[in-house]
Amino acid sequence: MNLGVRILGVRLGAVNVRVLIDGPSELVFDYAVPEGLDVRPGCRVRVPLRRKSSSGTVLSIVDGVQMDFALRDLESLIDPDPLITPVLLRAGEWIANYYGCGIETVIRSLLPESVRSEENSAKTRRIVILDRVPEEAVMEKLVKRAPRQHAVLALLSHAPDLRMAVADLGDGSAAVLKAMEKAGLLRIEQEEVRRDPEADGVDEVLESQPLALNQDQQRALDAILASLQTPAPKPILLLGVTGSGKTEVYLQAARHVLDLGKTVLVLVPEISLTPQTVRRFKSRFAAMQEQVAVLHSNLSQGERFDEWHRIRKGVARIVIGARSAVFAPLPDLGLIVVDEEHENTYKQENVPRYHGRDVAVLRAAFEPCAIVLGSATPSLESWHNTQTGKYELLRLDQRADGQAMPLVRIVDMRLEAAKHKGAPAILSDKLRTALEQRLEKGEQSILFLNRRGFARSLQCPQCGHVCQCPHCSVALTYHRTDERLVCHVCGHQAIVPRKCPECKDPAIILQGYGTQKVEEVMAKVLPKAKIARIDADAMRRKHALRDILNAFKSHKIDVLIGTQMIAKGLHFPNVTLVGILNADLSLHIPDFRAGERTFQLITQVAGRAGRGELEGEVIVQTYTPHSPSIQYARKHDFDGFSEQEMEFRRQFAFPPYGHCAVLTARSNHERRAEFTLQTLHLRLAENLPAGIGLGEVLPSPLIRSHGQFRFQITLRSERARPLTRHVQAVLARTTLPEDVTVVFDMDALSFS
């Protein structure tokens, strides 16, 4: 789009730039560059916009293009250096083309709002600096003549580095300090203050030393170090069983990268895993703790501003963060680590719907630098890339401490239900006995259930009515701690009815169970045990997760109950029992990846047991004990699972043997959303490129969410770019109703 303004005296055919205007409107206009102004892509500029001045980001430069109208000049540069590096700009263009979204939305991910907004700036404070400790004679004179000045000098002479904040000297010191500065006794300056996101979240860090590596670990480290010397290194998939010491390999590889003068980027799948990863890196690199930066969406605007600029200036050489940290403006990047690379949380849910792992691989190719993807249960996409030679495969098949993998026992809950005359049991007899035995021995246990709340739903036994969310097509979950019915999709809350809203029968009952119910049951089964729960409800307080994990580590808690927040990355040597209460929750959803996700989840949770000197045991409760996902997880057999699962994917051309995309239409009006998608389906079918499979218009599995009805089309193709281009071309020439939103998701991970 060009902002053409016919103004006499403005140069024609000069150097032009395309600028993304700050704000929610995503306006992109062209401007002329005044002579003498050094403007490059990625620079922040001030531009005239209508009758006001606005700020923006330069997307691209076009030299010598002749126009039949004049362009308005840029006003000035906000920052002389580009805030977006050429590599990240190149990655942004790739993301826009591959995932079928506007470059404007990608730029907003590359340059977060906290950095773009002119309302944010560095936090400063006034400090008093004493260049040298005054002589005793001077101090003796001041005792009598100026006691307040003497007191200030006495404080400063004992302060670290002979400096203090003005605010620490108390009220009424301004005039005294001004007089002392005039007399040359001290200096007053402005100092930047870092808003440290981990200031009150990480305990005192004790320095750790590199551990001795076993043969597999050393082989993996040598391969990573070799890739550092390769001009175009292959991505490395590090397949290591739980407890095999992958983190130690990361740490020692990072040390070599830092010694080469380069920087390190570490991605973790969830924000909750960031603090412990930060702690491990700060412990290993204790002498350079200030060079470790954190990036994730839970930071305040000020914290994100400070961390981003510390990274850009090269002050921070190690960056640890969740998905969005893949865009950290690190100079001289030498190594990228993507921990738990199989996790779905690396996929962005909003536009631009990029996959953090795939963008990390792309960035490593553009830099170029080494990249390591680590997991005990790799995604089949990454596994397929090792089979085709795109990735290098490294394996850690034994635990680092030499201990055997935990013994996994399967409990058929159908038999348990028969024992209890049809009533669904939360704890099987075998699991209850095992918990009692661990408590007697002073050992710890973990119970996993990927469903929070107390009961899955509230149902009337007379008329069958189930309390539903008014905005989503799901039942409301009962939360006893808040005495509320809560929708786990949109967050809607309702008061718990005392009788059925339909037939007024007072015998309304609870169906199913969640972590709150498990906690209540455990308090009755093991009344002497110290029990704690980790889920989104219990972790609302800041640092609550850290506090509970620290208490569990110091053995102040006997049994830990939790959702997927405890499924990965935790190392507790005294945990000898893990109970998976319902392994079927993720197995029967309408998604071709359901089996893969179930296998990954069971394997990851099971890996929390037996990580110390004591042997571990895992008890898996299931109603489908013969499922391949459960049976292969029982034997810790990734190769066997991947072989049968890949054959299934190959037969139906599912990923990794092709790309799968979803086109979704949503609206408050059900018929309008469906009709819009049907129209798009007809247009997509016209001139459909060869090799693209076009599904039918179907209701989404979750047909209503946040008050909007949703319909979707699934598309499949061996190649992604032709599919994206075709869909984007159809969308570009289609005028959508104002109340209908259409979203395109390439390489979709969610079909609900």
Secondary structure, 3 states (H helix, E strand, C coil): CCCECCCCCCCCCCCEEEEEECCCCCCEEEEECCCCCCCCCCCEEEEEECCEEEEEEEEEEECCCCCCCCECECCEECCCCCCCCHHHHHHHHHHHHHHCCCHHHHHHHHCCHHHHCCCCCCCEEEEEECCCCCCHHHHHHHHHHCHHHHHHHHHHHCCHHHEEEHHHHCCCCHHHHHHHHHCCCCEEEEEECCCCCCCCCCCCCCCCCCCCCCHHHHHHHHHHHHHHCCCCCCCEEEEECCCCCHHHHHHHHHHHHHHCCCEEEEECCCHHHHHHHHHHHHHHCHHHHHHEEEECCCCCHHHHHHHHHHHHCCCCCEEEECHHHHHCCCCCEEEEEEECCCCHHHECCCCCCCEHHHHHHHHHHHCCCEEEEEECCCCHHHHHHHHCCCCEEEEECCCCCCCCCCEEEEEEHHHHHHHCCCCCCCCCHHHHHHHHHHHHHCCEEEEECCCCCCECEEECCCCCCECECCCCCCECEEECCCCEEECCCCCCEEECCCCCCCCCCCCCEEECCCHHHHHHHHHHHCCCCCEEEECCCCCCCCCHHHHHHHHHHCCCCCEEEECHHHCCCCCCCCEEEEEECCCCCCCCCCCCCHHHHHHHHHHHHHCCCCCCCCCCEEEEEECCCCCHHHHHHHCCCHHHHHHHHHHHHHHHCCCCCCEEEEEEEEECCHHHHHHHHHHHHHHHHCCCCCCEEECCCEEEEEEEECCEEEEEEEEEECCHHHHHHHHHHHHHCCCCCCCEEEEEECCCCCCC
